[in-house]
Amino acid sequence: MSISLLVAAAVAACPLVNAEPDFDAVEAIASGSREDMAGMVACLGEPDPVVRDEQAYSAFVTALREGRVTVEKRGALMDMLAEAASPAIEGHDEAGFLGPFAVLVMAEVARTDRIEPWLDEDERYRLARFASLYLESVTDYRGFVQGEGWRHGVAHGADLLMQLALNPELDRGTGKDLLAAILPQVAPTTHAYRFGEPARLARPVIYLADQEVMSEAEWEQWFDAIYPEAEAARSDRYRDEAALTRMHNARAFALEIMAMSGRLGDSPAIALADHAQRIISRTAP
């Protein structure tokens, strides 16, 4: 990230807070200066869910999906978003809003490269590496909190990985790296998912399987790592909160894989159903 971008990010204030009624957030993103862009990125960390989600995030989606952000500005935006998410990766984002929403906008940037490639191979790899680092780092499992809105770090990280998984330019090795990042978040022992996280995690897995990034033997090993047979054989698993949390998270993920793979026709991803079924059998009451 350039020094000028770092300085802009450091001093940026969200322009949507106390904005004039005629302030155009999409225009600020599409046609504004780097300082304007940095200010809009700062809005993604605002505690007010209307500012953060309904206004700032929605403005980024509109600007990017309508093709109003140039390639040069997309590159600058990627740098700003990565910098904004770095405290979350390092465990210093106590409020917990900026990291997840910066990553969610990063998913929209990654989508533009999927629709019409503009990143080179090295840039795409670095984006995938950033995505993996972020998802692996998430320990703040807050989803929706009444009065505060969404954080949803795991789901937003999975959305970024999904856009990368859908990209036909993604190489096989990078696809495996993404799967390695997903694995530890599928069935954590410290938090029971309840805001749709298993479905969001399942999507990039399905799309990576569709691109045949792993062999059948590798998929078997990957799924067995989610919920090994030894875990299912534990006599005390129904008297251990961490074991129960892992079991139900694993089962929820496997059920999502089963449901999604059943709608895929002749895609190679349908083979994941057999692996998911093993987890379902191991987690049966």
C-alpha positions in Angstrom: 0.0 0.0 0.0 1.4 3.4 -0.9 2.2 6.1 1.7 -0.4 8.4 0.2 -3.1 5.8 0.6 -2.0 5.0 4.2 -2.2 8.7 5.1 -5.6 9.1 3.4 -6.9 6.1 5.3 -5.5 7.3 8.6 -7.2 10.7 8.5 -10.4 9.8 6.7 -13.7 10.6 8.3 -17.0 9.1 7.0 -18.7 11.7 4.8 -22.1 10.0 5.4 -22.2 11.1 9.0 -24.1 14.4 9.1 -24.1 14.4 5.3 -26.1 16.9 3.3 -29.3 15.5 1.8 -28.0 15.8 -1.7 -24.7 13.9 -0.9 -24.2 11.2 -3.6 -22.2 8.3 -2.0 -22.0 6.4 -5.3 -20.6 9.5 -7.1 -18.1 10.0 -4.3 -16.8 6.4 -5.0 -16.9 6.6 -8.7 -15.7 10.1 -9.4 -14.2 11.4 -6.2 -10.6 11.7 -5.1 -8.6 9.1 -3.2 -9.5 11.0 0.0 -13.1 10.6 -0.9 -12.7 6.9 -1.4 -10.9 6.6 1.9 -13.7 8.4 3.6 -16.2 6.0 2.1 -14.1 3.1 3.3 -14.1 4.6 6.8 -17.9 4.5 6.7 -17.8 0.7 6.6 -16.7 0.8 10.3 -19.4 3.2 11.5 -21.4 1.8 14.4 -24.7 3.1 12.9 -25.9 0.1 10.8 -27.8 2.4 8.5 -24.7 4.3 7.6 -22.5 1.2 7.4 -24.7 -1.3 5.6 -27.6 0.5 3.9 -25.7 3.5 2.8 -21.9 2.8 2.5 -21.9 -0.9 1.5 -24.8 -0.4 -0.8 -23.1 2.5 -2.5 -20.0 0.4 -3.1 -22.1 -2.4 -4.6 -23.9 0.0 -6.9 -20.7 1.7 -8.1 -18.8 -1.6 -8.7 -21.7 -3.5 -10.3 -22.6 -0.6 -12.6 -19.0 -0.5 -13.8 -18.4 3.0 -12.6 -15.1 2.4 -10.8 -12.1 2.4 -13.1 -9.4 -0.4 -12.9 -7.0 2.1 -11.4 -9.4 3.0 -8.7 -10.3 -0.6 -8.0 -6.6 -1.3 -7.3 -6.5 1.7 -4.9 -9.7 0.5 -3.3 -8.3 -3.0 -2.8 -5.3 -1.5 -1.0 -7.6 0.6 1.2 -9.8 -2.3 2.1 -6.9 -4.6 2.9 -5.5 -1.9 5.2 -9.0 -1.4 6.8 -9.3 -5.1 7.5 -5.7 -5.5 8.9 -6.7 -4.7 12.6 -9.3 -7.5 12.4 -6.7 -9.9 11.1 -4.4 -8.9 13.9 -7.1 -9.2 16.5 -7.4 -5.5 17.3 -10.8 -4.6 15.9 -12.8 -4.5 19.1 -15.9 -2.8 17.6 -15.8 -5.6 15.0 -17.5 -3.7 12.1 -14.8 -2.4 9.8 -13.0 -5.7 9.1 -16.1 -7.7 8.0 -17.5 -4.9 5.9 -14.2 -4.1 4.2 -14.0 -7.8 3.3 -17.5 -7.8 2.0 -16.7 -4.9 -0.3 -13.5 -6.7 -1.3 -15.8 -9.6 -2.5 -17.4 -7.1 -4.8 -14.0 -6.0 -6.1 -13.1 -9.7 -6.7 -16.4 -10.1 -8.5 -15.3 -7.5 -11.1 -12.2 -9.5 -11.9 -14.4 -12.6 -12.2 -16.7 -10.9 -14.7 -14.0 -9.2 -16.7 -10.4 -10.1 -15.7 -8.2 -7.1 -14.8 -5.8 -8.5 -12.2 -2.7 -10.3 -13.2 -1.8 -13.7 -11.9 0.3 -12.4 -9.0 -2.3 -9.8 -8.0 -5.0 -12.5 -8.0 -2.8 -14.7 -5.9 -2.2 -11.9 -3.4 -5.9 -11.2 -3.2 -6.6 -14.9 -2.5 -3.9 -14.9 0.1 -5.4 -11.9 1.8 -8.8 -13.7 1.7 -7.4 -16.8 3.3 -5.6 -14.9 6.0 -8.7 -13.0 6.9 -11.0 -16.0 7.2 -8.5 -18.0 9.1 -8.1 -15.1 11.6 -11.7 -14.7 12.5 -12.4 -15.2 16.2 -15.2 -12.7 16.5 -18.2 -14.8 15.7 -20.8 -12.1 16.3 -23.5 -12.2 13.6 -26.5 -10.0 14.0 -26.9 -8.0 17.2 -30.1 -6.1 17.8 -29.6 -2.4 17.6 -26.0 -2.8 16.2 -26.7 -4.7 13.0 -24.4 -7.2 11.3 -20.7 -8.1 11.8 -20.7 -11.6 10.3 -17.0 -12.0 9.8 -17.0 -15.7 8.9 -19.9 -15.3 6.3 -18.3 -12.2 4.8 -14.9 -13.9 4.5 -16.6 -16.9 2.9 -18.3 -14.5 0.4 -14.9 -13.2 -0.7 -13.7 -16.8 -1.1 -16.8 -17.6 -3.1 -16.0 -14.9 -5.7 -12.5 -16.2 -6.0 -13.7 -19.8 -6.3 -16.0 -18.8 -9.1 -13.2 -17.2 -11.1 -12.0 -19.5 -13.9 -8.6 -17.8 -13.8 -8.0 -19.2 -10.3 -5.2 -21.8 -10.4 -5.6 -25.2 -8.7 -2.9 -24.5 -6.1 -4.6 -21.3 -5.0 -7.9 -23.2 -4.8 -6.4 -25.6 -2.4 -5.2 -22.7 -0.3 -8.7 -21.4 -0.1 -10.0 -24.8 1.1 -7.3 -24.9 3.8 -8.5 -21.5 5.0 -12.2 -22.7 5.1 -11.5 -25.9 7.0 -10.8 -24.5 10.5 -14.0 -22.3 10.4 -16.4 -25.1 9.4 -16.8 -26.6 12.8 -15.4 -24.4 15.6 -15.7 -25.7 19.2 -16.2 -22.2 20.8 -19.2 -20.9 18.9 -22.4 -22.5 17.6 -23.4 -21.0 14.3 -26.9 -19.6 14.0 -26.8 -16.9 11.3 -26.4 -19.0 8.2 -22.7 -19.4 8.3 -22.6 -23.1 7.3 -24.4 -22.2 4.0 -22.0 -19.3 3.3 -19.0 -21.6 3.9 -20.4 -24.4 1.8 -20.7 -22.2 -1.4 -17.0 -21.7 -2.1 -16.4 -25.4 -1.3 -19.0 -26.4 -3.9 -17.6 -24.0 -6.5 -14.0 -25.2 -5.9 -15.2 -28.8 -6.3 -16.8 -27.8 -9.6 -13.4 -26.6 -10.8 -11.9 -30.0 -9.7 -9.1 -28.4 -7.6 -8.7 -31.6 -5.5 -8.7 -35.4 -6.2 -11.2 -37.7 -4.7 -8.7 -38.9 -2.1 -7.9 -35.2 -1.1 -11.6 -34.5 -0.7 -12.0 -37.5 1.5 -9.1 -36.3 3.7 -10.5 -32.8 3.8 -14.0 -33.9 5.0 -12.6 -36.3 7.5 -10.7 -33.5 9.1 -14.0 -31.7 9.7 -15.3 -34.5 11.9 -13.1 -37.5 12.2 -14.4 -41.0 13.0 -12.5 -40.8 16.3 -14.5 -37.8 17.3 -17.7 -39.7 16.6 -16.5 -42.6 18.7 -16.1 -40.5 21.8 -18.3 -41.8 24.6 -18.5 -38.5 26.3 -19.3 -36.2 23.4 -22.8 -35.6 24.6 -21.4 -34.4 28.0 -18.9 -32.0 26.5 -20.1 -28.5 25.4 -17.1 -28.0 23.0 -17.6 -31.5 21.5 -21.4 -30.8 21.0 -20.7 -27.4 19.4 -18.2 -29.0 16.9 -20.6 -31.8 16.2 -23.6 -29.6 15.4 -21.5 -27.1 13.4 -20.1 -30.0 11.3 -23.6 -31.5 10.8 -25.0 -28.2 9.7 -22.2 -27.7 7.1 -22.6 -31.3 5.8 -26.4 -30.8 5.4 -25.7 -27.6 3.3 -23.3 -29.5 1.1 -25.9 -32.3 0.6 -28.6 -29.8 -0.3 -26.4 -27.8 -2.7 -24.8 -30.8 -4.4 -28.3 -32.2 -5.0 -29.1 -29.3 -7.3 -26.0 -29.5 -9.5 -26.9 -31.9 -12.3 -23.7 -33.4 -13.7 -21.2 -31.1 -12.0 -18.1 -32.8 -10.4 -19.3 -31.2 -7.1 -22.0 -33.8 -6.8 -19.4 -36.2 -5.5 -19.2 -34.1 -2.3 -22.5 -35.6 -1.3 -20.9 -38.9 -0.3 -18.3 -37.1 1.8 -21.0 -35.0 3.5 -23.0 -38.1 4.2 -20.2 -39.6 6.2 -20.3 -36.5 8.5 -24.1 -36.7 8.8 -23.8 -40.4 9.8 -21.1 -39.6 12.3 -23.1 -36.8 13.9 -26.5 -38.6 14.0 -28.2 -38.6 17.4 
